[in-house]
Amino acid sequence: MSAHGKPYVREVSRYGWFFRSPRYLRYMAREVTCVFIGLHALLLIVALMRLSDGREAWEGFLVNLTSPAGVVLQLLILAFAVYHSTSWFNVTPKAMPVLIGENFLPGAVIIGAHYAGWVVASVAVLFLAGVF
Amino acid sequence: MAKSNKPIVWGLFAAGGTVTAFLTPALLLLTLLPAFGVMPVLLSYDNLRAFAGHWFGGLVVFGILFLMLWHAAHRLRVTLHDFGVRADGLVAVAVYLAAATGTAATGYFLLRI
């Protein structure tokens, strides 16, 4: 025990703490994207399962994919996936600062490079898949 | 210094987050397009089967799904703690086991194509 009496411990709610500030809420939104990334992985695994089941199964899967429920599910995942991408790229200068000589490369340059790479990768995926 | 497996766990999480950040939105656009009347060439049964059945295509799919699953599992572990769940040992076993099961299923279905 310190000589100055009982130390002050700020009370923090164990469950609802992230509603206290928009900053905490944004952090939680970023963390919760993992649920939707997991859902997308599951969707891809089901796709592989249907593909390995044969032609009819795959075509049935495509029908499910294009149903209203399938579209809503994918749009929901897409929204969180885009939030994951932007929040991920926005912290790259902190996650991996680039030192050139004695100066750090400006954060905006690192973030900008990631966004440019994101565009290139997305176009490459759609091009390789024969969309255009 | 004490030995720790944290760098490996975090390294795979970061790799998965990066792969996901670059690829997931595009993959979702790809599978959303048929609903809007555009059928990507790759999504026909014959083409997708040829792609995923080829050793290289299969390896790419396997690698992406392994990293995605690991990323989601590790972040879910941390997020559950943030939501007030304090049984980290149990949570860790559950999420990593789920990721491992998903990875094994991916490998199984790829080999079955």
gemmi code that builds the backbone of each chain (N, CA, C; Angstrom):
import gemmi

chains = {
    "A": [
        ("MET", (0.862, -1.207, 0.000), (0.000, 0.000, 0.000), (0.885, 1.240, 0.000)),
        ("SER", (0.529, 2.217, -0.788), (1.364, 3.410, -0.872), (1.123, 4.299, 0.342)),
        ("ALA", (2.068, 5.175, 0.554), (1.973, 6.071, 1.708), (0.937, 7.162, 1.464)),
        ("HIS", (0.448, 7.253, 0.236), (-0.484, 8.331, -0.103), (-1.926, 7.854, -0.088)),
        ("GLY", (-2.170, 6.752, 0.544), (-3.542, 6.272, 0.643), (-3.915, 5.384, -0.514)),
        ("LYS", (-5.199, 5.173, -0.623), (-5.699, 4.247, -1.629), (-5.539, 4.850, -3.034)),
        ("PRO", (-4.879, 4.136, -3.949), (-4.733, 4.712, -5.290), (-6.092, 4.793, -5.994)),
        ("TYR", (-6.240, 5.795, -6.839), (-7.503, 5.975, -7.557), (-7.572, 5.019, -8.744)),
        ("VAL", (-8.587, 4.218, -8.766), (-8.788, 3.330, -9.911), (-10.096, 3.737, -10.584)),
        ("ARG", (-9.971, 4.196, -11.823), (-11.161, 4.622, -12.550), (-11.997, 3.397, -12.878)),
        ("GLU", (-13.270, 3.481, -12.632), (-14.118, 2.331, -12.906), (-14.369, 2.189, -14.405)),
        ("VAL", (-14.108, 0.996, -14.918), (-14.365, 0.742, -16.332), (-15.320, -0.444, -16.429)),
        ("SER", (-16.409, -0.241, -17.113), (-17.370, -1.324, -17.269), (-16.754, -2.429, -18.122)),
        ("ARG", (-16.974, -3.666, -17.723), (-16.353, -4.779, -18.430), (-17.051, -5.023, -19.770)),
        ("TYR", (-18.333, -4.709, -19.866), (-19.081, -5.060, -21.076), (-19.356, -3.869, -21.998)),
        ("GLY", (-19.825, -2.750, -21.449), (-20.277, -1.683, -22.349), (-19.295, -0.551, -22.530)),
        ("TRP", (-18.004, -0.792, -22.175), (-17.028, 0.305, -22.164), (-16.873, 1.009, -23.512)),
        ("PHE", (-17.108, 0.263, -24.603), (-16.833, 0.844, -25.928), (-17.904, 1.829, -26.383)),
        ("PHE", (-18.994, 1.946, -25.583), (-19.994, 2.961, -25.930), (-19.618, 4.333, -25.362)),
        ("ARG", (-18.532, 4.387, -24.588), (-18.166, 5.625, -23.904), (-17.610, 6.699, -24.823)),
        ("SER", (-17.028, 6.265, -25.947), (-16.408, 7.247, -26.836), (-16.485, 6.753, -28.278)),
        ("PRO", (-16.682, 7.660, -29.233), (-16.720, 7.248, -30.645), (-15.425, 6.569, -31.070)),
        ("ARG", (-14.322, 6.952, -30.423), (-13.023, 6.360, -30.710), (-13.026, 4.865, -30.367)),
        ("TYR", (-13.577, 4.536, -29.194), (-13.662, 3.125, -28.782), (-14.604, 2.355, -29.705)),
        ("LEU", (-15.667, 3.043, -30.125), (-16.671, 2.401, -30.977), (-16.069, 2.068, -32.339)),
        ("ARG", (-15.237, 2.982, -32.860), (-14.562, 2.726, -34.140), (-13.591, 1.551, -33.992)),
        ("TYR", (-12.904, 1.493, -32.852), (-11.989, 0.376, -32.585), (-12.765, -0.942, -32.603)),
        ("MET", (-13.924, -0.951, -31.919), (-14.714, -2.176, -31.852), (-15.255, -2.562, -33.227)),
        ("ALA", (-15.684, -1.559, -34.003), (-16.177, -1.844, -35.363), (-15.071, -2.513, -36.173)),
        ("ARG", (-13.848, -2.018, -36.007), (-12.699, -2.577, -36.721), (-12.465, -4.019, -36.295)),
        ("GLU", (-12.533, -4.263, -34.982), (-12.279, -5.614, -34.485), (-13.380, -6.592, -34.914)),
        ("VAL", (-14.636, -6.087, -34.943), (-15.773, -6.959, -35.261), (-15.765, -7.380, -36.739)),
        ("THR", (-14.991, -6.680, -37.585), (-14.907, -7.103, -38.995), (-14.481, -8.565, -39.098)),
        ("CYS", (-13.755, -9.063, -38.084), (-13.243, -10.441, -38.152), (-14.385, -11.457, -38.249)),
        ("VAL", (-15.544, -11.132, -37.661), (-16.690, -12.042, -37.738), (-17.103, -12.208, -39.207)),
        ("PHE", (-17.070, -11.107, -39.941), (-17.517, -11.143, -41.331), (-16.442, -11.719, -42.249)),
        ("ILE", (-15.171, -11.504, -41.904), (-14.090, -12.149, -42.655), (-14.205, -13.667, -42.469)),
        ("GLY", (-14.526, -14.070, -41.243), (-14.733, -15.494, -40.968), (-15.918, -16.040, -41.752)),
        ("LEU", (-17.000, -15.253, -41.823), (-18.184, -15.658, -42.598), (-17.824, -15.818, -44.068)),
        ("HIS", (-16.994, -14.904, -44.577), (-16.597, -14.988, -45.981), (-15.760, -16.247, -46.230)),
        ("ALA", (-14.855, -16.536, -45.282), (-14.052, -17.764, -45.412), (-14.976, -18.981, -45.458)),
        ("LEU", (-15.997, -18.962, -44.586), (-16.955, -20.063, -44.544), (-17.701, -20.180, -45.881)),
        ("LEU", (-18.098, -19.037, -46.435), (-18.789, -19.015, -47.733), (-17.906, -19.630, -48.820)),
        ("LEU", (-16.605, -19.286, -48.781), (-15.677, -19.822, -49.786), (-15.489, -21.330, -49.612)),
        ("ILE", (-15.466, -21.789, -48.343), (-15.316, -23.227, -48.098), (-16.556, -23.980, -48.602)),
        ("VAL", (-17.754, -23.399, -48.360), (-18.984, -24.019, -48.867), (-18.939, -24.057, -50.400)),
        ("ALA", (-18.409, -22.975, -51.007), (-18.286, -22.947, -52.469), (-17.402, -24.099, -52.947)),
        ("LEU", (-16.272, -24.317, -52.256), (-15.369, -25.417, -52.630), (-16.056, -26.761, -52.464)),
        ("MET", (-16.857, -26.877, -51.379), (-17.573, -28.129, -51.133), (-18.555, -28.414, -52.272)),
        ("ARG", (-19.325, -27.383, -52.641), (-20.312, -27.553, -53.713), (-19.616, -27.844, -55.043)),
        ("LEU", (-18.473, -27.176, -55.259), (-17.717, -27.395, -56.495), (-17.239, -28.842, -56.569)),
        ("SER", (-16.778, -29.375, -55.438), (-16.257, -30.743, -55.434), (-17.388, -31.770, -55.498)),
        ("ASP", (-18.645, -31.310, -55.239), (-19.795, -32.218, -55.313), (-20.261, -32.461, -56.748)),
        ("GLY", (-19.760, -31.641, -57.683), (-20.139, -31.851, -59.078), (-20.889, -30.684, -59.690)),
        ("ARG", (-21.202, -30.822, -60.978), (-21.776, -29.730, -61.754), (-23.115, -29.236, -61.201)),
        ("GLU", (-24.008, -30.183, -60.894), (-25.346, -29.785, -60.424), (-25.272, -29.024, -59.111)),
        ("ALA", (-24.419, -29.539, -58.213), (-24.264, -28.901, -56.910), (-23.730, -27.480, -57.076)),
        ("TRP", (-22.744, -27.317, -57.955), (-22.170, -25.989, -58.177), (-23.215, -25.035, -58.733)),
        ("GLU", (-23.999, -25.536, -59.688), (-25.005, -24.649, -60.280), (-26.082, -24.283, -59.263)),
        ("GLY", (-26.379, -25.211, -58.368), (-27.306, -24.905, -57.281), (-26.741, -23.842, -56.349)),
        ("PHE", (-25.423, -23.932, -56.113), (-24.764, -22.948, -55.254), (-24.844, -21.553, -55.880)),
        ("LEU", (-24.651, -21.499, -57.214), (-24.741, -20.204, -57.913), (-26.143, -19.610, -57.781)),
        ("VAL", (-27.168, -20.489, -57.824), (-28.549, -20.012, -57.654), (-28.716, -19.389, -56.265)),
        ("ASN", (-28.161, -20.072, -55.235), (-28.237, -19.527, -53.873), (-27.502, -18.189, -53.757)),
        ("LEU", (-26.360, -18.126, -54.447), (-25.530, -16.922, -54.411), (-26.266, -15.717, -54.991)),
        ("THR", (-27.103, -15.979, -56.005), (-27.788, -14.872, -56.677), (-29.194, -14.636, -56.115)),
        ("SER", (-29.594, -15.412, -55.108), (-30.898, -15.179, -54.479), (-30.823, -13.897, -53.649)),
        ("PRO", (-31.996, -13.279, -53.353), (-31.977, -12.050, -52.550), (-31.203, -12.221, -51.238)),
        ("ALA", (-31.418, -13.354, -50.550), (-30.711, -13.574, -49.284), (-29.202, -13.657, -49.514)),
        ("GLY", (-28.805, -14.335, -50.601), (-27.378, -14.455, -50.919), (-26.747, -13.108, -51.202)),
        ("VAL", (-27.488, -12.265, -51.939), (-26.969, -10.932, -52.282), (-26.855, -10.068, -51.025)),
        ("VAL", (-27.895, -10.099, -50.168), (-27.868, -9.300, -48.941), (-26.692, -9.729, -48.054)),
        ("LEU", (-26.509, -11.048, -47.913), (-25.406, -11.566, -47.098), (-24.060, -11.071, -47.634)),
        ("GLN", (-23.893, -11.160, -48.970), (-22.615, -10.753, -49.553), (-22.391, -9.248, -49.445)),
        ("LEU", (-23.483, -8.457, -49.585), (-23.336, -7.004, -49.453), (-22.953, -6.633, -48.020)),
        ("LEU", (-23.540, -7.347, -47.055), (-23.216, -7.114, -45.644), (-21.741, -7.417, -45.386)),
        ("ILE", (-21.286, -8.582, -45.892), (-19.879, -8.948, -45.717), (-18.987, -7.925, -46.423)),
        ("LEU", (-19.423, -7.486, -47.623), (-18.633, -6.521, -48.396), (-18.429, -5.228, -47.607)),
        ("ALA", (-19.496, -4.745, -46.956), (-19.387, -3.498, -46.190), (-18.321, -3.629, -45.104)),
        ("PHE", (-18.354, -4.739, -44.345), (-17.366, -4.932, -43.289), (-15.977, -5.211, -43.866)),
        ("ALA", (-15.918, -5.882, -45.029), (-14.628, -6.171, -45.654), (-13.946, -4.878, -46.099)),
        ("VAL", (-14.736, -3.945, -46.650), (-14.170, -2.659, -47.065), (-13.690, -1.888, -45.830)),
        ("TYR", (-14.468, -1.978, -44.736), (-14.045, -1.307, -43.495), (-12.758, -1.937, -42.969)),
        ("HIS", (-12.650, -3.251, -43.095), (-11.403, -3.922, -42.700), (-10.238, -3.400, -43.532)),
        ("SER", (-10.433, -3.324, -44.870), (-9.348, -2.895, -45.754), (-8.887, -1.476, -45.409)),
        ("THR", (-9.845, -0.541, -45.310), (-9.454, 0.858, -45.076), (-8.812, 1.008, -43.699)),
        ("SER", (-9.404, 0.362, -42.667), (-8.815, 0.511, -41.328), (-7.448, -0.171, -41.262)),
        ("TRP", (-7.286, -1.249, -42.029), (-6.001, -1.963, -42.051), (-4.924, -1.104, -42.710)),
        ("PHE", (-5.271, -0.529, -43.878), (-4.276, 0.272, -44.604), (-3.960, 1.564, -43.850)),
        ("ASN", (-4.960, 2.125, -43.146), (-4.743, 3.401, -42.467), (-3.765, 3.313, -41.298)),
        ("VAL", (-3.540, 2.116, -40.763), (-2.581, 2.010, -39.653), (-1.220, 1.485, -40.109)),
        ("THR", (-1.053, 1.254, -41.424), (0.224, 0.690, -41.895), (1.443, 1.550, -41.521)),
        ("PRO", (1.355, 2.905, -41.516), (2.556, 3.662, -41.131), (2.977, 3.372, -39.694)),
        ("LYS", (1.987, 3.033, -38.834), (2.325, 2.722, -37.439), (2.791, 1.280, -37.314)),
        ("ALA", (2.191, 0.391, -38.115), (2.543, -1.027, -38.018), (3.913, -1.305, -38.622)),
        ("MET", (4.237, -0.602, -39.712), (5.567, -0.805, -40.312), (6.127, 0.502, -40.874)),
        ("PRO", (6.641, 1.357, -39.959), (7.225, 2.616, -40.404), (8.441, 2.361, -41.293)),
        ("VAL", (8.600, 3.183, -42.330), (9.719, 3.012, -43.258), (10.723, 4.133, -43.022)),
        ("LEU", (11.948, 3.741, -42.627), (12.996, 4.709, -42.357), (13.873, 4.836, -43.593)),
        ("ILE", (13.984, 6.077, -44.122), (14.884, 6.303, -45.250), (15.930, 7.309, -44.788)),
        ("GLY", (17.184, 6.857, -44.691), (18.221, 7.715, -44.129), (17.878, 8.006, -42.683)),
        ("GLU", (17.697, 9.284, -42.375), (17.384, 9.644, -40.995), (15.927, 10.002, -40.805)),
        ("ASN", (15.158, 9.959, -41.902), (13.756, 10.378, -41.806), (12.804, 9.224, -42.078)),
        ("PHE", (11.663, 9.292, -41.430), (10.616, 8.317, -41.714), (9.846, 8.774, -42.953)),
        ("LEU", (9.521, 7.804, -43.790), (8.690, 8.085, -44.956), (7.337, 8.583, -44.434)),
        ("PRO", (6.804, 9.692, -44.991), (5.520, 10.215, -44.488), (4.427, 9.152, -44.529)),
        ("GLY", (3.606, 9.125, -43.487), (2.545, 8.131, -43.396), (1.632, 8.132, -44.605)),
        ("ALA", (1.339, 9.333, -45.131), (0.420, 9.437, -46.263), (0.950, 8.680, -47.481)),
        ("VAL", (2.283, 8.651, -47.628), (2.889, 7.949, -48.769), (2.663, 6.441, -48.618)),
        ("ILE", (2.876, 5.929, -47.390), (2.711, 4.486, -47.141), (1.243, 4.088, -47.332)),
        ("ILE", (0.344, 4.909, -46.751), (-1.087, 4.604, -46.889), (-1.498, 4.678, -48.358)),
        ("GLY", (-1.045, 5.715, -49.053), (-1.385, 5.898, -50.468), (-0.924, 4.723, -51.311)),
        ("ALA", (0.293, 4.227, -51.018), (0.827, 3.081, -51.767), (-0.063, 1.856, -51.566)),
        ("HIS", (-0.560, 1.687, -50.334), (-1.437, 0.535, -50.064), (-2.763, 0.659, -50.805)),
        ("TYR", (-3.330, 1.867, -50.831), (-4.591, 2.049, -51.564), (-4.380, 1.794, -53.056)),
        ("ALA", (-3.243, 2.270, -53.593), (-2.936, 2.034, -55.010), (-2.805, 0.531, -55.266)),
        ("GLY", (-2.107, -0.152, -54.352), (-1.948, -1.605, -54.472), (-3.289, -2.314, -54.403)),
        ("TRP", (-4.186, -1.790, -53.557), (-5.535, -2.366, -53.406), (-6.300, -2.285, -54.726)),
        ("VAL", (-6.218, -1.104, -55.389), (-6.893, -0.937, -56.677), (-6.318, -1.913, -57.706)),
        ("VAL", (-4.981, -1.981, -57.768), (-4.319, -2.874, -58.735), (-4.722, -4.329, -58.479)),
        ("ALA", (-4.687, -4.749, -57.210), (-5.025, -6.133, -56.869), (-6.481, -6.444, -57.232)),
        ("SER", (-7.392, -5.491, -56.952), (-8.811, -5.722, -57.239), (-9.054, -5.842, -58.739)),
        ("VAL", (-8.441, -4.922, -59.504), (-8.595, -4.979, -60.961), (-8.002, -6.276, -61.495)),
        ("ALA", (-6.833, -6.680, -60.933), (-6.175, -7.917, -61.376), (-7.075, -9.128, -61.129)),
        ("VAL", (-7.709, -9.193, -59.940), (-8.591, -10.325, -59.621), (-9.734, -10.386, -60.630)),
        ("LEU", (-10.395, -9.237, -60.861), (-11.547, -9.226, -61.766), (-11.113, -9.534, -63.201)),
        ("PHE", (-9.913, -9.043, -63.581), (-9.421, -9.292, -64.940), (-9.083, -10.780, -65.117)),
        ("LEU", (-8.349, -11.339, -64.152), (-7.961, -12.751, -64.250), (-9.182, -13.677, -64.223)),
        ("ALA", (-10.263, -13.212, -63.566), (-11.474, -14.026, -63.509), (-12.325, -13.851, -64.767)),
        ("GLY", (-11.853, -13.009, -65.684), (-12.530, -12.875, -66.974), (-13.760, -11.985, -66.957)),
        ("VAL", (-13.795, -11.021, -65.998), (-14.931, -10.096, -65.972), (-14.832, -9.121, -67.154)),
        ("PHE", (-13.579, -8.732, -67.486), (-13.374, -7.867, -68.657), (-12.065, -8.220, -69.349)),
    ],
    "B": [
        ("MET", (15.753, -14.219, -22.480), (14.336, -13.915, -22.692), (13.514, -15.188, -22.810)),
        ("ALA", (12.335, -15.144, -22.275), (11.468, -16.324, -22.347), (11.042, -16.573, -23.781)),
        ("LYS", (10.967, -17.836, -24.117), (10.512, -18.179, -25.460), (9.016, -17.922, -25.574)),
        ("SER", (8.588, -17.442, -26.701), (7.173, -17.127, -26.876), (6.763, -17.448, -28.299)),
        ("ASN", (5.537, -17.919, -28.449), (5.078, -18.181, -29.822), (4.272, -16.994, -30.355)),
        ("LYS", (4.314, -15.878, -29.607), (3.543, -14.701, -29.998), (3.921, -14.162, -31.388)),
        ("PRO", (5.245, -14.073, -31.716), (5.579, -13.541, -33.043), (4.953, -14.340, -34.178)),
        ("ILE", (4.872, -15.671, -34.032), (4.297, -16.506, -35.091), (2.796, -16.247, -35.184)),
        ("VAL", (2.138, -16.250, -34.021), (0.692, -16.016, -33.987), (0.371, -14.660, -34.601)),
        ("TRP", (1.122, -13.641, -34.192), (0.841, -12.293, -34.676), (1.256, -12.136, -36.142)),
        ("GLY", (2.357, -12.779, -36.530), (2.816, -12.690, -37.913), (1.791, -13.260, -38.880)),
        ("LEU", (1.209, -14.406, -38.514), (0.183, -15.008, -39.373), (-1.080, -14.144, -39.391)),
        ("PHE", (-1.407, -13.557, -38.221), (-2.560, -12.660, -38.142), (-2.362, -11.472, -39.090)),
        ("ALA", (-1.163, -10.881, -39.057), (-0.879, -9.714, -39.890), (-0.871, -10.091, -41.374)),
        ("ALA", (-0.285, -11.243, -41.686), (-0.263, -11.700, -43.083), (-1.695, -11.913, -43.581)),
        ("GLY", (-2.524, -12.547, -42.745), (-3.911, -12.794, -43.119), (-4.690, -11.504, -43.283)),
        ("GLY", (-4.460, -10.554, -42.366), (-5.154, -9.270, -42.460), (-4.793, -8.545, -43.736)),
        ("THR", (-3.518, -8.657, -44.139), (-3.064, -7.975, -45.347), (-3.662, -8.626, -46.595)),
        ("VAL", (-3.579, -9.956, -46.657), (-4.145, -10.680, -47.805), (-5.643, -10.371, -47.929)),
        ("THR", (-6.337, -10.409, -46.778), (-7.768, -10.138, -46.756), (-8.078, -8.705, -47.200)),
        ("ALA", (-7.283, -7.755, -46.701), (-7.523, -6.348, -47.042), (-7.408, -6.133, -48.548)),
        ("PHE", (-6.435, -6.800, -49.176), (-6.228, -6.619, -50.617), (-7.248, -7.380, -51.459)),
        ("LEU", (-7.659, -8.580, -51.014), (-8.415, -9.459, -51.912), (-9.907, -9.609, -51.627)),
        ("THR", (-10.310, -9.556, -50.345), (-11.694, -9.899, -50.016), (-12.748, -9.050, -50.734)),
        ("PRO", (-12.610, -7.704, -50.771), (-13.655, -6.938, -51.481), (-13.780, -7.347, -52.956)),
        ("ALA", (-12.640, -7.588, -53.614), (-12.688, -7.983, -55.029), (-13.344, -9.353, -55.194)),
        ("LEU", (-13.039, -10.285, -54.279), (-13.639, -11.619, -54.364), (-15.154, -11.539, -54.180)),
        ("LEU", (-15.596, -10.630, -53.291), (-17.037, -10.474, -53.078), (-17.703, -9.856, -54.299)),
        ("LEU", (-17.024, -8.875, -54.930), (-17.572, -8.300, -56.164), (-17.743, -9.397, -57.201)),
        ("LEU", (-16.729, -10.269, -57.270), (-16.736, -11.357, -58.249), (-17.963, -12.250, -58.077)),
        ("THR", (-18.272, -12.602, -56.820), (-19.402, -13.507, -56.597), (-20.737, -12.763, -56.556)),
        ("LEU", (-20.686, -11.414, -56.472), (-21.928, -10.630, -56.515), (-22.369, -10.369, -57.948)),
        ("LEU", (-21.400, -10.334, -58.870), (-21.707, -9.980, -60.264), (-22.793, -10.839, -60.923)),
        ("PRO", (-22.783, -12.176, -60.723), (-23.822, -12.984, -61.394), (-25.241, -12.534, -61.052)),
        ("ALA", (-25.436, -12.020, -59.814), (-26.772, -11.562, -59.423), (-27.196, -10.346, -60.243)),
        ("PHE", (-26.215, -9.648, -60.823), (-26.530, -8.451, -61.610), (-26.328, -8.696, -63.099)),
        ("GLY", (-26.385, -9.986, -63.471), (-26.394, -10.334, -64.885), (-25.038, -10.438, -65.553)),
        ("VAL", (-23.949, -10.316, -64.780), (-22.612, -10.458, -65.359), (-22.007, -11.752, -64.827)),
        ("MET", (-21.732, -12.681, -65.724), (-21.201, -13.977, -65.295), (-19.696, -14.020, -65.575)),
        ("PRO", (-18.858, -13.899, -64.514), (-17.409, -13.997, -64.739), (-17.050, -15.362, -65.333)),
        ("VAL", (-16.130, -15.355, -66.318), (-15.740, -16.590, -67.011), (-15.290, -17.661, -66.010)),
        ("LEU", (-14.565, -17.223, -64.957), (-13.991, -18.160, -63.992), (-15.049, -18.945, -63.223)),
        ("LEU", (-16.260, -18.365, -63.090), (-17.256, -18.989, -62.217), (-18.078, -20.092, -62.889)),
        ("SER", (-17.800, -20.385, -64.161), (-18.487, -21.533, -64.761), (-17.889, -22.805, -64.159)),
        ("TYR", (-18.705, -23.860, -64.093), (-18.255, -25.093, -63.440), (-16.928, -25.594, -64.006)),
        ("ASP", (-16.837, -25.676, -65.336), (-15.628, -26.231, -65.955), (-14.389, -25.399, -65.653)),
        ("ASN", (-14.522, -24.067, -65.760), (-13.353, -23.204, -65.550), (-12.900, -23.191, -64.097)),
        ("LEU", (-13.858, -23.081, -63.167), (-13.488, -23.018, -61.755), (-12.893, -24.351, -61.300)),
        ("ARG", (-13.442, -25.440, -61.842), (-12.942, -26.768, -61.517), (-11.505, -26.910, -62.026)),
        ("ALA", (-11.271, -26.415, -63.243), (-9.921, -26.493, -63.804), (-8.953, -25.655, -62.974)),
        ("PHE", (-9.415, -24.474, -62.535), (-8.547, -23.578, -61.748), (-8.232, -24.175, -60.374)),
        ("ALA", (-9.286, -24.544, -59.623), (-9.083, -25.037, -58.254), (-8.482, -26.440, -58.251)),
        ("GLY", (-8.669, -27.188, -59.353), (-8.147, -28.550, -59.432), (-6.680, -28.607, -59.823)),
        ("HIS", (-6.188, -27.514, -60.418), (-4.775, -27.430, -60.767), (-3.970, -27.249, -59.482)),
        ("TRP", (-2.777, -27.848, -59.411), (-2.027, -27.794, -58.143), (-1.713, -26.368, -57.731)),
        ("PHE", (-1.396, -25.510, -58.707), (-1.007, -24.147, -58.355), (-2.216, -23.323, -57.890)),
        ("GLY", (-3.308, -23.424, -58.668), (-4.533, -22.712, -58.286), (-5.019, -23.174, -56.916)),
        ("GLY", (-4.966, -24.479, -56.698), (-5.395, -25.046, -55.425), (-4.546, -24.545, -54.270)),
        ("LEU", (-3.237, -24.454, -54.518), (-2.310, -23.982, -53.483), (-2.604, -22.524, -53.127)),
        ("VAL", (-2.910, -21.708, -54.143), (-3.238, -20.297, -53.906), (-4.509, -20.203, -53.063)),
        ("VAL", (-5.543, -20.956, -53.451), (-6.812, -20.955, -52.707), (-6.577, -21.408, -51.264)),
        ("PHE", (-5.781, -22.473, -51.104), (-5.497, -23.014, -49.774), (-4.777, -21.971, -48.911)),
        ("GLY", (-3.770, -21.330, -49.496), (-2.982, -20.334, -48.753), (-3.844, -19.160, -48.319)),
        ("ILE", (-4.685, -18.660, -49.234), (-5.552, -17.519, -48.922), (-6.517, -17.885, -47.797)),
        ("LEU", (-7.156, -19.061, -47.912), (-8.142, -19.435, -46.897), (-7.492, -19.703, -45.539)),
        ("PHE", (-6.310, -20.326, -45.542), (-5.608, -20.567, -44.278), (-5.333, -19.242, -43.569)),
        ("LEU", (-4.804, -18.262, -44.320), (-4.455, -16.970, -43.706), (-5.703, -16.205, -43.259)),
        ("MET", (-6.764, -16.234, -44.090), (-8.023, -15.565, -43.725), (-8.584, -16.128, -42.429)),
        ("LEU", (-8.601, -17.462, -42.344), (-9.162, -18.131, -41.166), (-8.339, -17.814, -39.918)),
        ("TRP", (-7.024, -17.845, -40.070), (-6.167, -17.565, -38.924), (-6.361, -16.131, -38.445)),
        ("HIS", (-6.420, -15.214, -39.409), (-6.624, -13.801, -39.087), (-7.922, -13.614, -38.300)),
        ("ALA", (-9.017, -14.168, -38.841), (-10.328, -14.005, -38.205), (-10.327, -14.643, -36.816)),
        ("ALA", (-9.699, -15.821, -36.690), (-9.686, -16.533, -35.412), (-8.939, -15.728, -34.350)),
        ("HIS", (-7.762, -15.244, -34.708), (-6.955, -14.519, -33.730), (-7.626, -13.205, -33.300)),
        ("ARG", (-8.211, -12.503, -34.279), (-8.865, -11.242, -33.937), (-10.125, -11.499, -33.114)),
        ("LEU", (-10.812, -12.592, -33.403), (-12.017, -12.936, -32.628), (-11.637, -13.209, -31.172)),
        ("ARG", (-10.485, -13.851, -30.971), (-10.011, -14.138, -29.617), (-9.835, -12.834, -28.830)),
        ("VAL", (-9.187, -11.860, -29.467), (-8.957, -10.561, -28.819), (-10.286, -9.826, -28.610)),
        ("THR", (-11.155, -9.905, -29.626), (-12.431, -9.179, -29.573), (-13.334, -9.723, -28.476)),
        ("LEU", (-13.332, -11.044, -28.294), (-14.152, -11.633, -27.238), (-13.687, -11.124, -25.870)),
        ("HIS", (-12.379, -10.963, -25.721), (-11.846, -10.388, -24.480), (-12.389, -8.965, -24.306)),
        ("ASP", (-12.394, -8.198, -25.392), (-12.897, -6.816, -25.341), (-14.383, -6.769, -25.003)),
        ("PHE", (-15.114, -7.818, -25.347), (-16.551, -7.866, -25.041), (-16.806, -8.384, -23.627)),
        ("GLY", (-15.722, -8.657, -22.893), (-15.882, -9.043, -21.498), (-15.743, -10.525, -21.223)),
        ("VAL", (-15.455, -11.321, -22.259), (-15.252, -12.759, -22.038), (-13.832, -12.969, -21.536)),
        ("ARG", (-13.707, -13.559, -20.351), (-12.373, -13.641, -19.754), (-11.758, -15.042, -19.807)),
        ("ALA", (-12.456, -15.993, -20.434), (-11.943, -17.366, -20.488), (-11.013, -17.517, -21.684)),
        ("ASP", (-9.868, -16.806, -21.656), (-9.013, -16.748, -22.848), (-8.487, -18.113, -23.277)),
        ("GLY", (-8.133, -18.965, -22.310), (-7.603, -20.280, -22.667), (-8.595, -21.074, -23.506)),
        ("LEU", (-9.824, -21.073, -23.027), (-10.893, -21.805, -23.706), (-11.194, -21.178, -25.075)),
        ("VAL", (-11.258, -19.837, -25.087), (-11.531, -19.112, -26.328), (-10.436, -19.406, -27.352)),
        ("ALA", (-9.164, -19.375, -26.894), (-8.044, -19.613, -27.808), (-8.156, -20.991, -28.449)),
        ("VAL", (-8.423, -22.006, -27.617), (-8.553, -23.368, -28.149), (-9.685, -23.418, -29.172)),
        ("ALA", (-10.837, -22.803, -28.835), (-12.007, -22.860, -29.715), (-11.742, -22.180, -31.053)),
        ("VAL", (-11.194, -20.945, -31.015), (-11.036, -20.210, -32.279), (-9.946, -20.824, -33.163)),
        ("TYR", (-8.833, -21.244, -32.546), (-7.771, -21.829, -33.375), (-8.190, -23.197, -33.916)),
        ("LEU", (-8.975, -23.930, -33.118), (-9.474, -25.228, -33.579), (-10.429, -25.029, -34.763)),
        ("ALA", (-11.275, -23.995, -34.670), (-12.194, -23.693, -35.773), (-11.404, -23.336, -37.031)),
        ("ALA", (-10.351, -22.539, -36.873), (-9.529, -22.158, -38.028), (-8.850, -23.389, -38.623)),
        ("ALA", (-8.348, -24.266, -37.754), (-7.672, -25.479, -38.235), (-8.665, -26.386, -38.964)),
        ("THR", (-9.894, -26.489, -38.423), (-10.916, -27.317, -39.065), (-11.257, -26.765, -40.448)),
        ("GLY", (-11.407, -25.444, -40.526), (-11.697, -24.798, -41.817), (-10.579, -25.033, -42.816)),
        ("THR", (-9.342, -24.959, -42.332), (-8.191, -25.182, -43.213), (-8.167, -26.626, -43.706)),
        ("ALA", (-8.434, -27.563, -42.797), (-8.452, -28.981, -43.172), (-9.569, -29.244, -44.185)),
        ("ALA", (-10.755, -28.631, -43.956), (-11.877, -28.811, -44.878), (-11.513, -28.266, -46.258)),
        ("THR", (-10.824, -27.108, -46.269), (-10.386, -26.517, -47.536), (-9.504, -27.503, -48.299)),
        ("GLY", (-8.512, -28.064, -47.592), (-7.613, -29.026, -48.221), (-8.359, -30.250, -48.729)),
        ("TYR", (-9.302, -30.732, -47.906), (-10.069, -31.924, -48.283), (-10.879, -31.684, -49.559)),
        ("PHE", (-11.611, -30.564, -49.592), (-12.456, -30.288, -50.765), (-11.618, -30.014, -52.004)),
        ("LEU", (-10.459, -29.379, -51.827), (-9.588, -29.110, -52.981), (-9.088, -30.420, -53.572)),
        ("LEU", (-8.732, -31.369, -52.688), (-8.215, -32.649, -53.185), (-9.329, -33.474, -53.824)),
        ("ARG", (-10.580, -33.189, -53.433), (-11.708, -33.961, -53.933), (-12.166, -33.492, -55.316)),
        ("ILE", (-11.722, -32.284, -55.701), (-12.170, -31.724, -56.987), (-11.626, -32.544, -58.157)),
    ],
}
model = gemmi.Model(1)
for chain_id, residues in chains.items():
    chain = gemmi.Chain(chain_id)
    for i, (resn, *xyz) in enumerate(residues, 1):
        res = gemmi.Residue()
        res.name, res.seqid = resn, gemmi.SeqId(i, " ")
        for name, pos in zip(("N", "CA", "C"), xyz):
            atom = gemmi.Atom()
            atom.name, atom.element = name, gemmi.Element(name[0])
            atom.pos, atom.b_iso = gemmi.Position(*pos), 0.0
            res.add_atom(atom)
        chain.add_residue(res)
    model.add_chain(chain)
structure = gemmi.Structure()
structure.add_model(model)
structure.setup_entities()
